[in-house]
Amino acid sequence: MSDVYLIETWLEWEPDKNDPAKIDYFKFDNTKYWGGDSDDAVIGPKYSNVLLAGGAKMNWSSKVKDPPPLGIWGYFEVTLTFNFPGWGSCPPMAISIVEDEPVVPTETPVPPTITPGPSPTPTNTKTPNPPKPTKVPTNTPDPSWTATESGGGPTATP
């Protein structure tokens, strides 16, 4: 297999949907061949002379600088043109990607749920017990004394 060179790149995208994002660079495998910080909708032609050795597989990539918080989205198209030494350039090869707009999470207010608790239970209250009887001294007559009536008034006899 013969060597091939990446000679031209175009990128179309929708920067207005991705503000403040910018395309930072183009890279073919490990070779960064354009660095520009562009927010133009069409970037290109960007010329290079990056070698793709015969039979090798390489990845094309681009870095997005300052993407929006939920990521980039919209229409993207990359067109690459390769040159085969001794034969010439092949027709441009393009790939298009459409990335859907990210879903913005929204908070739906949820009313508080009121769960009825147990019904109030009457509390046992202590009722004071009747007071304990207290011993009160009583005046009990001494059995050795007897009251008798005799003429002029009571007298005590021993």
C-alpha positions in Angstrom: 0.0 0.0 0.0 1.2 3.5 -0.8 1.5 6.5 1.5 -1.3 9.1 1.5 -1.3 12.7 2.6 -4.1 14.7 4.2 -3.9 17.9 2.3 -7.1 19.9 3.0 -9.8 20.1 5.7 -13.1 21.9 6.0 -15.4 22.0 9.0 -18.9 23.3 9.1 -20.8 23.7 12.3 -23.3 25.8 14.2 -21.4 28.0 16.6 -24.5 30.1 17.4 -26.0 27.0 19.1 -22.8 26.4 21.1 -21.8 29.9 22.3 -19.1 30.6 23.7 -17.4 27.6 22.1 -14.6 27.9 19.6 -12.8 25.3 17.5 -9.4 25.2 19.1 -7.5 22.9 16.6 -7.6 20.1 14.1 -5.6 17.0 14.6 -4.9 14.0 12.4 -3.8 11.1 14.6 -1.1 12.7 16.8 -0.3 15.6 14.5 -1.9 18.9 15.3 -1.9 20.8 12.0 -4.2 23.8 12.6 -4.8 25.8 15.7 -7.0 28.8 15.5 -9.7 29.5 18.1 -12.4 30.0 15.5 -16.1 30.5 16.0 -16.7 30.8 12.2 -19.5 28.6 10.9 -17.2 27.4 8.1 -13.6 26.8 8.8 -11.5 26.0 5.8 -9.8 25.3 3.7 -7.0 24.4 6.1 -4.1 22.9 4.3 -1.7 20.3 5.7 0.7 17.7 4.5 0.2 15.0 7.2 1.4 11.6 6.2 -0.9 8.5 6.5 1.6 5.7 6.0 0.3 2.9 3.7 -2.1 0.6 5.5 -2.2 2.7 8.7 -5.4 3.8 10.4 -5.6 7.3 11.9 -8.2 9.4 13.5 -9.2 12.9 12.7 -10.2 15.1 15.6 -11.0 18.6 16.6 -10.9 20.2 20.1 -13.7 22.5 21.2 -12.6 25.2 23.5 -15.1 26.6 26.1 -18.1 24.3 25.3 -21.4 25.2 26.9 -22.2 23.4 30.2 -24.3 20.7 28.6 -22.0 20.1 25.7 -22.0 21.0 22.0 -24.8 20.1 19.6 -26.2 20.8 16.2 -24.9 20.1 12.7 -21.3 19.2 12.0 -19.6 18.3 8.7 -16.0 17.5 8.2 -14.6 17.2 4.7 -11.1 15.7 4.2 -9.1 15.6 0.9 -6.2 13.2 0.5 -3.4 13.1 -2.0 -1.8 9.9 -3.3 1.7 10.7 -4.6 2.2 9.6 -8.2 -1.6 9.3 -8.7 -3.2 12.6 -7.5 -5.9 13.7 -5.1 -9.0 11.8 -4.4 -12.4 13.5 -4.4 -13.1 15.1 -1.0 -14.6 12.8 1.6 -17.2 14.2 3.9 -18.9 13.0 7.0 -21.9 14.7 8.6 -23.1 14.4 12.2 -26.2 15.9 13.8 -26.1 16.0 17.5 -29.4 16.6 19.3 -29.9 19.5 21.6 -29.1 18.3 25.2 -32.1 18.0 27.4 -32.0 20.8 30.0 -32.8 19.3 33.4 -35.6 21.2 35.1 -36.8 21.1 38.6 -40.4 20.4 39.1 -41.6 21.8 42.4 -43.0 19.0 44.5 -45.5 20.0 47.2 -44.6 18.7 50.6 -46.5 15.6 51.5 -48.3 15.7 54.8 -48.6 12.3 56.3 -51.0 12.1 59.2 -49.3 10.7 62.2 -50.8 8.8 65.0 -53.8 10.4 66.7 -53.1 12.0 70.1 -53.3 9.5 72.9 -54.7 10.8 76.2 -51.9 10.9 78.7 -52.5 9.2 82.0 -52.4 11.8 84.7 -51.7 10.9 88.3 -54.6 11.7 90.6 -53.4 12.3 94.0 -54.3 9.5 96.4 -56.4 10.5 99.3 -54.1 11.7 102.0 -53.0 9.1 104.5 -54.7 9.5 107.8 -52.6 11.2 110.3 -52.7 10.2 113.9 -54.1 12.9 115.9 -53.9 12.5 119.7 -57.3 12.1 121.3 -58.2 12.9 124.8 -59.3 9.5 126.1 -60.3 9.4 129.8 -58.0 7.5 132.1 -59.8 4.4 133.3 -58.6 5.0 136.8 -60.7 8.1 137.0 -64.5 7.8 137.0 -66.8 10.7 137.1 -69.6 10.4 139.6 -72.2 12.8 140.7 -72.4 13.6 144.3 -74.2 16.5 145.7 -72.4 19.6 144.4 -70.7 18.6 141.2 -68.5 16.0 139.7 -65.8 14.6 141.6 -63.0 12.2 140.7 -62.3 9.1 142.6 -59.1 7.4 142.5 
